[in-house]
Amino acid sequence: MILVLFCNRFILLGFKSLKFFGIFVGVLSGVLWGLNDVYINIFSIKIGILSTGLLTIIFSLLLAAVQDTSSCLAIFGYHYFSSPKIFFTRIKSLKKIFWLLCLAAIFAGPLGMVAGIVGISYAGPIYAGVVTSCYPIVALVLAIFFLKEKPTNLKILGIVLSVLAVIFISIAGGRHGGGKTLIGIMFALCAMLGWGLESILFSLALKKATEGHSSFLLATRQFCSAISYLVCLIFICIFFPLEFLKVVENFFMIKILIICVMSAMASYIAYYYAIKRIGASLGTTFNATFIFWAGVFSIIFHLEKVTVNFIIWGIVLIIGIYFATKGTIKNFKLAH
């Protein structure tokens, strides 16, 4: 009897420690995403391409391509070396959902990631980050209209709070930074829409997948994104060779590039691990704290000043995201 009680106590402590570790990893995903946003901003300033819109887009395509390709190779490499046979079985199982993942990749990559990087380049990591963090809200609204998901009162409250927070922070950002900040916020809105659409399509792909391993599907989506970046870059290289070469000449700042790639990759992995351990609503909420961490890193690196207005509405936004995503994103669970 004592042995049974001891075992139960040990299991309970183990479960609690796993949960606390999941919370820690969830917060870490937000810290790393915030760091990534700040370093993207530093990178864009150092490379000096903000004077021309086309140069900013080329820079964003290159950086997004490097980040997504690195993450894709890392996840595929992990699955391959874990079990080569299962790896190729999963590759074959993607036939039915491959085009769905390709469509998700277009929304997440050229529309989402590139627009997000352009947004950060113009508006800075704080104001662009606030807007892009609302992609779960977009996914929820799209699910209500297109997937006929029934919204609860809590989700509706979350949507209202999030929208209000973004409106007030965007207005403050426009006053604070002027025209460039408004341009950045517009691109961030495109990123928010792209990632919201990608969430819906990725969720549908998970439902239809015969091998339900979301990290493998994520790597496939990133592979498709990498191909789409390559197509865009080839097009630019053919029609705008001088602009392309100008960006490439200054692009390979190895230290900053490594930090951008590693922080993005680690944030992805931490985010999905957190969702597995503590659930989608908490995982998404802790990941959304990147708004706060972007502010902290911006102060540390003397990029921007954080106002009281931003802090208040940033907290409202995180609460809104939690309410809106609570019990919603059930499909984003990793399976081993």
LOKE-567434 format. One record per atom (N, C-alpha, C, O): residue in three letters; z, y, x. Coordinates in steps of 0.1 Angstrom, whole numbers, plus 5000, padded with zeros to 4 digits. Atoms other than C-alpha are relative to their C-alpha. Example, Ala and Ser with C-alpha at 12.3 -4.5 7.8 and 13.67 -1.06 7.14 Angstrom:
BEGIN
ALA500049885009ALA507849555123ALA500050125009ALA500750125019SER500049894991SER507149895137SER500850114992SER500950224997
REM end
This chain:
BEGIN
MET500049885008MET500050005000MET500050135009MET499350225006ILE500049884991ILE500950245028ILE498750025007ILE498250135010LEU501350004993LEU497750145046LEU498950064991LEU498150144996VAL500949955009VAL495750225015VAL500150154999VAL499250234999LEU499749865001LEU497450565011LEU499550085013LEU499050195012PHE500449944987PHE496850635048PHE498550025001PHE497950125005CYS501550004999CYS493150545045CYS499450114990CYS498550184994ASN500449905009ASN492750765014ASN500250145005ASN499450235004ARG499749874994ARG494451055032ARG499050035011ARG498550155012PHE501049984989PHE492151005062PHE498650034995PHE498050125000ILE501349975006ILE489050995040ILE499950144994ILE498950214996LEU499949865005LEU490151315022LEU499950105010LEU499250205009LEU500149904989LEU490751495054LEU498650015006LEU498150115010GLY501450014995GLY487351375067GLY499150084991GLY498250154996PHE500949935010PHE485651505035PHE500250155001PHE499350235001LYS499749854999LYS487451845038LYS499550055013LYS498950165013SER500549954987SER486551875075SER498550015000SER497950105005LEU501549995001LEU482851795067LEU499650124991LEU498750194995LYS500349895009LYS482952055039LYS500250135008LYS499450225007PHE499749884992PHE484552315062PHE498950025011PHE498550135014PHE501150004990PHE481952225089PHE498750054993PHE497950124999GLY501249955008GLY479252275062GLY500050154998GLY499050214999ILE499949865002ILE480552615054ILE499850085013ILE499150185014PHE500249944987PHE480652705091PHE498550005004PHE498050105009VAL501450014997VAL477052585096VAL499250104991VAL498250164995GLY500649915010GLY476052785064GLY500150145005GLY499150225005VAL499849864995VAL477553105078VAL499250025013VAL498650125015LEU500849994988LEU475953025112LEU498550024997LEU497850095005SER501449985004SER472553005095SER499750144997SER498650205000GLY500149865003GLY473053355082GLY500150095013GLY499450185014VAL499849924988VAL474253485116VAL498749995009VAL498250095014LEU501250024992LEU471153335133LEU498850074994LEU498050125001TRP501149935007TRP468753475107TRP500250155002TRP499250225005GLY499849864997GLY470353815111GLY499650045014GLY499050145016LEU500349974986LEU470053795149LEU498549995002LEU497950075009ASN501550014999ASN466353685145ASN499450124994ASN498450185001ASP500549885006ASP465653985122ASP500150125010ASP499250205012VAL499749894991VAL467254225147VAL499149995013VAL498550095017TYR500850024988TYR465354075177TYR498550024997TYR497850065006ILE501449975004ILE462054095158ILE499850155000ILE498850205005ASN500149855000ASN462754465153ASN500050055015ASN499250145018ILE500049964986ILE463554505190ILE498749965007ILE498250045015PHE501350044995PHE460454305199PHE498950104997PHE498150145005SER501049915005SER458254525178SER500150145006SER499150215008ILE499849874994ILE459754845193ILE499549995015ILE498850085019LYS500350024986LYS459354715229LYS498549995002LYS497950045012ILE501450034999ILE455754605223ILE499250134997ILE498050145001GLY500649875003GLY454954955209GLY498749994992GLY497750054996ILE501250025008ILE452554865181ILE500050064986ILE499250044978LEU499849955013LEU453855055152LEU499150124996LEU499050164985SER500949895003SER451255335155SER498849964992SER498250044985THR501250055007THR448555115141THR500449884991THR501049784996GLY499750105009GLY448854895110GLY499549865004GLY500149765003LEU500750124996LEU446354635123LEU500849935011LEU500949815012LEU499350064988LEU448254585156LEU501449944995LEU501849845001THR498750055006THR451554535136THR499749864993THR500549774995ILE500350125007ILE449854265115ILE499649895010ILE500049775009ILE500450094990ILE448354095146ILE501349955007ILE501549835009PHE498750044994PHE451854095162PHE500849914991PHE501349814996SER499350085009SER453353955131SER499449864999SER500249764998LEU500750135000LEU450753675129LEU500349925012LEU500649805011LEU499750074988LEU451353585165LEU501449945001LEU501749835004LEU498650044999LEU455153575163LEU500349904989LEU501049804992ALA499850105010ALA455153385130ALA499449875004ALA500049765001ALA500750124996ALA452653135144ALA500949935011ALA501149805010VAL499250064989VAL454853075175VAL501349944994VAL501749834997GLN498750055006GLN458153045154GLN499849884992GLN500549784993ASP500250115008ASP456752815128ASP499549875007ASP499949765004THR500550114992THR454852595153THR501149935008THR501249815008SER498850054992SER457952555175SER500949924991SER501349814994SER499150075009SER460052465145SER499449874995SER500149774994CYS500750115004CYS457452225132CYS500049895010CYS500349775007LEU500050104989LEU457152045165LEU501349945003LEU501549825005ALA498750054998ALA460852015169ALA500549904989ALA501049804993ILE499650095011ILE461451855135ILE499149885000ILE499749774998PHE500950124999PHE458351625138PHE500449915012PHE500549795011GLY499650074988GLY459551535173GLY501349924997GLY501449805002TYR498750075003TYR463051445160TYR499749884991TYR500249774994HIS500450115009HIS461551225132HIS499349895008HIS499549775005TYR500850104993TYR459051055155TYR500949925010TYR500849805010PHE499250074990PHE461550965183PHE501249934993PHE501749834999SER499050085007SER464150855157SER499449874995SER500149764996SER500650125005SER461750605142SER498550024999SER498050074989PRO501549985001PRO457950605150PRO499449934988PRO498549994982LYS500550075012LYS457250345122LYS500250084987LYS499250104979ILE499749925012ILE458950555095ILE499350135000ILE498950184990PHE500749884998PHE457350865109PHE498649994994PHE498150074986PHE501350015004PHE453850735103PHE499949964985PHE498949994978THR499950045014THR454850585069THR500150134992THR499550144981ARG499949875007ARG455950935058ARG498850085001ARG498450154991ILE501249934999ILE452751085071ILE499049954989ILE498450034982LYS500950065010LYS450750845048LYS500450044986LYS499650054977SER499549975013SER453050925019SER499750144995SER499950184984LEU500249865003LEU452051295020LEU498750024993LEU498450144989LYS501349985005LYS448551235006LYS500050074986LYS499250164983LYS499949955013LYS449551314970LYS500450144999LYS500150214989ILE499449865001ILE451351634977ILE499650095011ILE500150205013PHE500449924989PHE449551765008PHE499550134996PHE499850235002TRP500649885004TRP447552024990TRP501050104993TRP500950224994LEU498949925005LEU450652144972LEU500850065011LEU501250185010LEU499349954988LEU452352185006LEU499250115007LEU499750205012CYS500949904994CYS449252375018CYS500150134993CYS500250244999LEU499849885009LEU449552614989LEU501350075003LEU501450195004ALA498749954997ALA453252654996ALA500050075014ALA500650175016ALA500049954986ALA452452715033ALA499350145000ALA499750235008ILE500749875001ILE450053005024ILE500950114995ILE500950225000PHE499149905005PHE452653175003PHE501150035010PHE501650145011ALA498849984990ALA455453115029ALA499650065013ALA500350145019GLY500449964987GLY453353185059GLY499350145001GLY500050245002PRO500749875000PRO450653455058PRO500550114991PRO500650224994LEU499449915009LEU452153615028LEU501550035003LEU501950155004GLY498649984998GLY455853555033GLY500550045014GLY501050155016MET499549984987MET456553535070MET499450125007MET500150215013VAL500749894994VAL453953785082VAL500450134993VAL500750235000ALA499549885007ALA454854035055ALA501450045003ALA501850155004GLY498649984997GLY458553985063GLY500150075014GLY500950165016ILE499949944986ILE457954065101ILE499550145000ILE500050225007VAL500549865001VAL455854365092VAL501050094994VAL501250214998GLY499049925007GLY458554485069GLY501250035009GLY501750145009ILE498949984991ILE461254445096ILE499550105011ILE500350195015SER500549914990SER458954625121SER500050154995SER500350245003TYR500149875005TYR458654925098TYR501450054995TYR501850174997ALA498749965007ALA461954935078ALA501249975008ALA502350025004GLY498850054993GLY464254765103GLY500649884993GLY500349854982PRO499450135006PRO466254445098PRO500950014988PRO501049924981ILE499049995011ILE468754585074ILE499350024986ILE499549944977TYR500649975013TYR466654735046TYR498949894996TYR498849864985ALA501050115003ALA463754475049ALA500849874997ALA500349804988GLY499350135003GLY466354195050GLY500650004986GLY500649894980VAL499449995014VAL468054315018VAL498949954990VAL499249874981VAL501050035010VAL464754284999VAL499549855001VAL499549784991THR500550134999THR463553955014THR501149894997THR500749784993SER498950095003SER466953795008SER500049964985SER500749874981CYS500150025014CYS466153804971CYS499049894996CYS498749884984TYR501050105003TYR463553524973TYR500649894990TYR499849844982PRO499650105010PRO465853274954PRO500050064986PRO499849984976ILE500149945014ILE465953524925ILE498649994995ILE498449964983VAL501450015004VAL462153534924VAL499749864996VAL499149834986ALA500250145003ALA462153154925ALA500649964986ALA500049894978LEU499350025013LEU464653144896LEU499250054988LEU499049994978VAL500749935010VAL462653394875VAL498749924997VAL498349904986LEU501350085002LEU459353194881LEU500349874994LEU499549824986ALA499750135006ALA461152864872ALA500350024985ALA499949934978ILE499849975014ILE462253024839ILE498750014992ILE498649954981PHE501349975007PHE458753134830PHE499049885001PHE498449854991PHE501150104998PHE456552854845PHE500549854999PHE499849774995LEU499550145001LEU458852544847LEU500949994988LEU501549884986LYS499250005012LYS460652634814LYS501549965002LYS502149894994GLU498650034998GLU464052614830GLU500950104992GLU500650224991LYS499249925008LYS466752744807LYS501150075008LYS501950015015PRO499149934992PRO468753024823PRO501450014993PRO501550024980THR498749985005THR472553044818THR500350155001THR499750235007ASN499649865000ASN474353374812ASN500450045015ASN500250165019LEU499649974986LEU475753354848LEU498850025009LEU498850125017LYS501249984993LYS472253324862LYS499350134997LYS498850205006ILE500549885004ILE471053614842ILE500750125006ILE500250225010LEU499249904994LEU473953824854LEU499750015015LEU499650125020GLY500350004985GLY473153724890GLY498650075002GLY498550145012ILE501349934999ILE469453834885ILE500250154999ILE499750235007VAL499849855002VAL470554174871VAL500850065011VAL500350175016LEU499249944988LEU473154234899LEU499150015012LEU499150115019SER500850004988SER470654134926SER498950114999SER498650185009VAL501049905001VAL467854354912VAL500550145001VAL499950235008LEU499449874999LEU470154654908LEU500450035015LEU500250145020ALA499649984986ALA471454604944ALA498850045008ALA498850135017VAL501249974992VAL467954594958VAL499450144997VAL499050215006ILE500549875004ILE466854904939ILE500850115007ILE500250205013PHE499149894994PHE469855114951PHE499950005015PHE499950115021ILE500150004985ILE469554994987ILE498750055004ILE498650125014SER501349954997SER465855054987SER499850154999SER499250215007ILE500049865001ILE466255404974ILE500750075011ILE500250175017ALA499349944988ALA468855475001ALA499249995013ALA499250085021GLY500850024988GLY466555325027GLY498850105001GLY498550155011GLY501149915000GLY463655545016GLY500450145004GLY499750215011ARG499449874996ARG465855855019ARG500350015014ARG500150115021HIS499550014986HIS467255745052HIS498850005010HIS498950075020GLY501050024989GLY464055645070GLY498650064997GLY497850065006GLY501349935003GLY461155825052GLY498949904997GLY499149794992GLY501250075003GLY457655695049GLY499949865006GLY499549774999LYS500150134994LYS457755415074LYS501049894994LYS500649784992THR499050095007THR460855265057THR499449954987THR499649834983LEU500650045013LEU459055265023LEU498949905002LEU498849814994ILE501150094997ILE456055095039ILE500649865003ILE500149764998GLY499350124997GLY458454835053GLY500549934988GLY500449804987ILE499450065012ILE460154775020ILE498949944991ILE499149844985MET501150065008MET456754725003MET499549875006MET499349774998PHE500450134994PHE455854455028PHE501149904998PHE500849784996ALA498950095002ALA459354305024ALA499949944985ALA500349834983LEU500250055014LEU458654284986LEU499049894999LEU499149794992CYS501150114999CYS455454084994CYS500649875005CYS500349765001ALA499450124994ALA457553855016ALA500949934990ALA500949814989MET499150055010MET460153814988MET499249924990MET499649814986LEU500950075010LEU457353714963LEU499549875006LEU499449775000GLY500650124994GLY455753474988GLY501049895002GLY500749784999TRP499050104998TRP458953294996TRP500549954987TRP500949834986GLY499750055014GLY459853274959GLY499149904995GLY499449804990LEU501150095004LEU456553114951LEU500049875008LEU499849765003GLU499950124991GLU456952884981GLU501149914996GLU501049784996SER498950085005SER460352774968SER499749914988SER500149794988ILE500450085012ILE458852664935ILE499149895003ILE499349784999LEU501050104996LEU455952484950LEU500649895009LEU500349775007PHE499350104992PHE458152314976PHE500949914992PHE501049794994SER499250085009SER460452204949SER499249904992SER499649784990LEU500950095007LEU457552054929LEU499549895010LEU499449775006ALA500450104990ALA456451874961ALA501149905002ALA500849785004LEU498950094998LEU459851724966LEU500249904988LEU500549794990LYS499950085012LYS459851594930LYS498949895000LYS499249784996LYS501150105000LYS456451424935LYS500049915013LYS499249815013ALA500150084988ALA457151294970ALA500649864999ALA501649844992THR499550135001THR457550924974THR501149985011THR502049895009GLU499050004989GLU459550975007GLU500750134999GLU500250235004GLY499349885003GLY462151234997GLY500850065011GLY502050085010HIS499349944989HIS463051375031HIS499550155001HIS498450175006SER500549865001SER462951755027SER499850065014SER498950155014SER500349944987SER463151835064SER498649965005SER497950045012PHE501450054996PHE459951625070PHE499050084992PHE497950124998LEU500949925008LEU458251805041LEU500050155005LEU498950215005LEU499949864994LEU459452145056LEU499150015012LEU498450105014ALA500850004988ALA457852055089ALA498549994997ALA497750065004THR501450005005THR454651965071THR499550134995THR498450174998ARG500349875005ARG454652295053ARG499850105012ARG498950185011GLN500149914989GLN455252475086GLN498749975008GLN498150065014PHE501250044993PHE452352275102PHE498850074993PHE497950124999CYS501149935007CYS450052405074CYS500050155002CYS499050215003SER499949864997SER451352755079SER499450035014SER498750135015ALA500549984987ALA450552725116ALA498550005001ALA497950085007ILE501550015001ILE446952625108ILE499550134994ILE498550184998SER500549885007SER446652925084SER500150125009SER499250215009TYR499949894991TYR447953165111TYR498849995010TYR498250095014LEU501050024990LEU445453015136LEU498650054994LEU497950115001VAL501249955006VAL442553075111VAL499950155000VAL498950215003CYS500049855001CYS443653435106CYS499850065014CYS499150165015LEU500149944987LEU443953495143LEU498649985006LEU498250075013ILE501450024996ILE440553345150ILE499150114994ILE498250175001PHE500849905007PHE439053575124PHE500250145006PHE499350215009ILE499749874993ILE440853885140ILE499450005014ILE498950115018CYS500650004986CYS439753775175CYS498550025000CYS498050085009ILE501449985001ILE436153765164ILE499650144996ILE498750205002PHE500449875006PHE436054095144PHE500750125006PHE500350235006PHE499249894994PHE438754295162PHE500549965014PHE501749955016PRO499650054987PRO438754165198PRO500950095009PRO501850055015LEU499349904991LEU440054485215LEU501550014995LEU502450015003GLU498749995006GLU443054515191GLU500849875003GLU502049875006PHE499350134998PHE443854145195PHE500549995015PHE501649955017LEU499650004986LEU443854165233LEU501150095004LEU501950075012LYS499049904997LYS445954475233LYS501449954996LYS502449975004VAL498750065004VAL448754285214VAL500449895009VAL501549885014VAL499850124992VAL448353965234VAL500550045014VAL501449975020GLU499649964987GLU448654155267GLU501550035001GLU502150015012ASN498649965000ASN452154285258ASN500949904992ASN502149924992PHE499250095009PHE453253985236PHE501049915007PHE502149895002PHE499250104994PHE454653745261PHE501250065008PHE501350045021MET498749974994MET458053895268MET500949884998MET501649874988ILE499550145001ILE459553555275ILE501450004994ILE501749924985LYS498650015004LYS463253625270LYS500250034985LYS500849964978ILE500049965015ILE462853805236ILE499349894992ILE499849864981LEU500850105007LEU460253555225LEU500849874998LEU500849814987ILE499150125001ILE462653255233ILE501150024990ILE501449934982ILE498949975010ILE465453425214ILE499550004986ILE500249944977CYS500650005013CYS463253485184CYS499749864995CYS500149824984VAL500450145003VAL461953125184VAL501249914998VAL501349844987MET498850095001MET465352955190MET500950044988MET501449954982SER499149965011SER467253165165SER499449974986SER500149934977ALA500750045012ALA464553105138ALA500249854997ALA500549814986MET499950145001MET464552735145MET501449954996MET501549864987ALA498650045002ALA468252695146ALA500550044986ALA501349974980SER499649965013SER468652895114SER499549914989SER500249884980TYR500650105009TYR466252665096TYR500849884999TYR501249834988ILE499250134999ILE468152355107ILE501450024994ILE501849934986ALA498749975005ALA471552505100ALA500050024984ALA500949974977TYR500149975014TYR470452625065TYR499849874992TYR500549854982TYR500350135007TYR469152275054TYR501249915002TYR501649834992TYR498850084998TYR472252105069TYR501150054991TYR501849974985ALA499049945009ALA474552345050ALA499749964985ALA500749924978ILE500450045014ILE472652265017ILE500449864998ILE500949824987LYS499650145002LYS473251895023LYS501549994999LYS501949904991ARG498650025000ARG476951935030ARG500850074989ARG501750024983ILE499249925009ILE478052205006ILE499350044987ILE499850114979GLY500749975012GLY475352224980GLY499150135001GLY499350215010ALA501149904998ALA472352464974ALA500650144997ALA500250235004SER499649865004SER474252754957SER500950065012SER500650185015LEU499249944989LEU476852794985LEU499250015013LEU499350115020GLY500849994988GLY474352715013GLY499150124999GLY499050195010THR500949885001THR471952985000THR500850125001THR500350225007THR499249885000THR474753234995THR500550035015THR500450145019PHE499549984986PHE476153185031PHE498850045008PHE498950125018ASN501249964993ASN472553205044ASN499650154997ASN499150225006ALA500449865004ALA472053535025ALA500950105006ALA500750225006THR499149904993THR474953685045THR499350065013THR499950145020PHE500849954989PHE472253745071PHE499950164999PHE499750235009ILE500149865003ILE472054095055ILE501250075008ILE501050175015PHE498849944993PHE475654165068PHE499949995015PHE500150085022TRP500050034986TRP475054005102TRP498950095007TRP499050135018ALA501149914995ALA471754205106ALA500650145003ALA500250215012GLY499449874998GLY473854515101GLY500950015012GLY500950105019VAL499150014989VAL476454405126VAL499250015014VAL499650085023PHE500850004987PHE473854325153PHE499250135002PHE499050185013SER500749874999SER471954655145SER501050105006SER500550195014ILE499049914994ILE475154845153ILE500349975015ILE500350065023ILE499850044986ILE475754645185ILE498950045009ILE499150095020PHE501249974992PHE472254705197PHE499550154998PHE498550195003HIS500349865003HIS472355075185HIS498650024994HIS497950124998LEU501349995007LEU469355025162LEU500150094988LEU499350184985GLU499949935013GLU470655165129GLU501550024997GLU502449955003LYS498649985005LYS473855305113LYS500149944986LYS499249964977VAL499850065013VAL475255115083VAL500850094992VAL501950134996THR499249915009THR476355325054THR500949934991THR500849814989VAL499150065010VAL479155265029VAL499249954988VAL499549844982ASN500850045011ASN476555255002ASN499349865002ASN499249784993PHE500650124997PHE474754975019PHE500949885000PHE500649774994ILE499050115000ILE477954765024ILE500349964986ILE500449844983ILE499750035014ILE478854794987ILE499049934993ILE499249824987TRP501150075007TRP475454704974TRP499649875006TRP499149785000GLY500250134993GLY475054435000GLY500949894995GLY500549784993ILE499050105006ILE478254264987ILE499549964986ILE499649854982VAL500450025014VAL476954304951VAL498849905001VAL498749814992LEU501250084999LEU473654144962LEU500449855003LEU499849764997ILE499650134997ILE475353844978ILE500649934988ILE500449814986ILE499450055012ILE477453794947ILE498949964990ILE499049854983GLY501050035009GLY474353814926GLY499249885003GLY498849804994ILE500850124995ILE472453554947ILE500849884997ILE500349784993TYR499150115003TYR475453324943TYR500049964986TYR499849844982PHE500050035015PHE475553354905PHE498649954996PHE498649854988ALA501450035004ALA471753324902ALA499749865005ALA499049784998THR500450134994THR471453014925THR501049894997THR500749775000LYS498950105003LYS474652834913LYS499449894991LYS499149914979GLY500550125008GLY473452484901GLY498550014998GLY498049934989THR501549995002THR469752584904THR499249925009THR498449845005ILE500950064990ILE468252464936ILE500549865003ILE500949835015LYS499550134998LYS469152094932LYS499149915009LYS499649815014ASN501050084993ASN466051964949ASN500150025015ASN499549945023PHE500049974986PHE466852114983PHE501149935008PHE501849995015LYS499050084993LYS469051834996LYS499449905010LYS498449845006LEU500650084990LEU468351655028LEU500449854997LEU501549824992ALA499750145001ALA468151275027ALA499749935013ALA498749965019HIS500250074987HIS468551045057HIS499549854997HIS499349785006
REM end
